[in-house]
Amino acid sequence: MLIAYECAKQGNDKAEAPALRFLAKAVALESAIVKVCKQLKVDVYAAGCLEDDVSPEVIEMTDKALVKQYVDMFAGLII
């Protein structure tokens, strides 16, 4: 992500796509952690799983299949 950011600062147009893919994966991971915390009735704010720091537009763009895959993976670790 940092490399993509540095390339973008230097005017490399190819840096935007990898940066956006990384952001999408990070948001999907965070969304999945929040969903699993809620399933387990864990206080997401106390656990540090905050959805508030991500705009609703970004959450809407999140790959739902990827979120489901992460939720299944995290939930499988607990059960």
Secondary structure, DSSP 8 states (H G I E B T S, - for coil): -HHHHHHHHTT-GGGHHHHHHHHHHHHHHHHHHHHHHHHTT--TTTTT--STTS-HHHHHHS-HHHHHHHHHHHHHHH-
